[in-house]
Amino acid sequence: MALPFLLDSALTDAGETRRAASRIRDHDTQVTAQSRHLSASSTIGDVLLHPTFAAFGRLILPWDGRGYDDRQPLSGIASLLPYHSHVDTLSVVDGLNRMIDDAADGRKVFYDIYSDAERRADPTKENTGLFFFRGKSGAPFAIVAPGGGFAYVGSVHEGFPYATEISKLGFNVFVIRYRAGQGGKAPAADLATAISYIFENAGSLDVATDGYSLWGSSAGARMVAAVGSHGVAAFGGAMLPKPAALVMAYTAHSDVSNDEPPTFVVVGADDAIAPPASMEKRIAALRQMGTPVAYRKYPALGHGFGLGIGTSAQGWITDATEFWEQSREPRSTPP
């Protein structure tokens, strides 16, 4: 009796594989006319050696201090992201090409958050910075903190693709490259430094500081929740307002303060790393104190699904952005 089910499942998987392959072929055909662009068949070496990324290419990739196979195609980049799932090659490539296009148009795409002196004093700060995806001039900003279990930084999967989608909706978006391999304290300090940097340079960056938001996935969600709970100054940054909204994807972070920002939460129903039950404890605590919360639990999904392309979570970035917009509006009555 199990054979028909297995056969149907195999046929479904095969169909999804064919459709994904077709998308990749169509995408590669579109970008071949633009030689500066990357494609799914481009390699890790093509990223590291691309002139746009000459000064910071190593920070695009997830691991610090690790050698890469320069010949590995981007279609296999999921192998570098052991804590992540549903890595969509075309979303990865589109995020990289967005930065290539911005740089070609004369826009700076990477900013150091520490000075030369600070990086010399602490060489671990060398592997930090902000990737900037511009939206409308003078629009509010978001910072996206990718996950990776504090062992690596999964910007290619849940950093650049997020920023690409959010910036399409008009907002300015930064993706933080924080220190990996040092637990959670150093990354939270990097996030506080990044927020302070943006506030200090808001004029030259052409972003509004009112009503900013913080987005984090897995380990990154722990970072943004910590700053959202305790403030920027608590982690070595300036005395600044808390974010207007937090967006947290699949984390078991449970700490709360008595003054929490409105929070949008997503998780896969089958997540074994950050089970929904662990997330729901924090959600209950937030709701008890009257904090606006939106919670989405997506069926048949595990940990680290990113944009969720082709899954029940596809489109969640738009929902989260709408929640942020609503959180920025003055409230005359409790939600």
C-alpha positions, 0 to 999 in steps of 0.5 A: 500500500505504501508504493503508490504514496512513494511513487507520487512523492518521487514524481512530485520531487522530480517535478519540483527538481525539473521546475527548479532546473528550468528556472535556473536555465531561464535565469542564466539565459537572461544574464549571459548578455550582461557579462558582469552578472553572476549566474547559478553556474558561476563559481565561488571563485567568480564571487571572490574575484569579481571586481565589485567585491574586491575589497570585501568578497570574503565577507559575502561568504558564510565562513571565516578562516575557511578555505573554499573550493573556487570551482564550486558553482553557486548552484551548490552553495547550500552545502556551505549552510548546514543550519539552513534549508530551502536555499534558493539559488536564484534568490542568492544570485539575484542578491549578488547581482543587485549589489553588482548593479548598484556598484555599476551605477556608482552606489557604494554597497559596503560600509565598515562599521569600525574604524581602522584603529578599532580593527587594528586593536581587535583584529576580529572586527575586520570581518564586520560591516554593512551591505547597503540595499537602497530603497527610496531616498529618505525612507526608513531603514531596516537592518537584517541579521542573518543566522548561522548558529554564531558559527557562520553568517548566512547572508547569501540565504537570509540576508541579501535575498531579504534585503532585495525584497524589502528594498523593492517595497521602498525601504532602505535595508542593511545586511550586517556582517557580524563576528562569527565563532565568538558566541552571541555577545560580540555579534550583539555589540556589532549590531549596536555599533551598526545602528549607531553608525547609521544614525550618525551617518543618516544624512550621507546615507540618505535614510530616515532614522525614525521608525527603523526595524531590526530583522533576524533569523535564528542566531540573528533573531537572538541578536535583534531581540536582545537589542530590542529588549535592552536597547542599543546602549546596553551593547556598547552603542549610542543612547538611541531609541528602540526599533519600531518593530522586530522581525524574528525568524525561527529562534528559541530566544526567550528573554523579555524586558518590560518594554518590548517593540512590536514583534513579527514572528515566523517558524516552521511547524517541523523546526527541530532546532527552534521548535514552535513551542519554544517560540510560543513561550516568548510570544505569550509573554509579549502578548501578556504585557500588551506588545503587538505580536503577529505569529506565523507557523508554516506547515511542513517546514523545518529550520532556516527556510529563508524566503521560503521560495516554493514553500508554505512560507513564500511571501512572508517578507511582504507580510512582515514589511506590512507589519513594520509599516503598521508599527510605525504608525501612531496608535490611538487605541491598543491593537 
